[in-house]
Amino acid sequence: MVIYIKKSIFNPINKVSILPLENIIEKGSNISSSISPFMTSKIRDILKKENREDSIDVFSKENVKIFDILVGAKKEICIACISLDQIFSFNYIEVFKSILKNNVKIKILICDPKSELIEHLKYLTVYPHIEETLTSCLSRLCNMKIISLTTNELRNFEIRAYKTILTHNVIIIDQGIEVNGIILIEHFLFGIKSPNRKVIQLHKRKNPILFDNYYKSFLRLWDTSPEYSCEWEEL
């Protein structure tokens, strides 16, 4: 069988064929015979990898297994959000206590309730009672830190407060372990309420570059945010 390829399938500017490479390989012996079996196999492997390994999972918020992902952490959990009450529907205080007993580090970046940008965050996230929720969340975290944690657990637990506008909620699990690394991202869409937003799930083994970019962004915000004091008068 002879396959005729029209000139129109070529881009005259960069001379790159527009016909997908996997289609050319499958288009009969006259074309595929010009490519060695070894190269054909390698090209198929590359195409399979590009199509399958770079996948990104998108979930409705009610279908994300956040609890299972948190308790499955082996080394470290990093969280950046406006308020934990906005992303967790379960008793996160008890979950954190349990995780810390397993010698897992927890870093929490949370919005400073005294930030001058708090009003802008209300409009961005459609979160009207943000100050009250933040104050309650920080009080619960500080109460846990001061009353419930051992010396070793305190070393593994940090809270910092940022004063900028965060464009997403993010949970990063075990960034240092390739097979276990997971990121959950909930981007803020202006005027869209939390229940109607989607959650993106990235696996480090499938998306290492994108994964590392989100983690680097977290670290930059972490490094520029002061530790939350957890003084008794603030509880």
Protein Blocks (a to p, Z undefined) as FASTA:
>chain_A
ZZdddfklpcfklopafbdfklmmmnojklmmmpcfklmmmmmmmmmmmmmmmpccdddf
klpcfklmmmmpfkbccdddfblklmpcbdfklmmmmmmmnopacddddddfkbfklmmm
mmmnopaklmmmmmmmmmmmmmmmmmmpcfklmmmpccdddfbdcfbdcddehkllmklg
ccddddddehiafklpccddddfklmmmlmmmmmmmmmmmmmmpccdfkiaklZZ
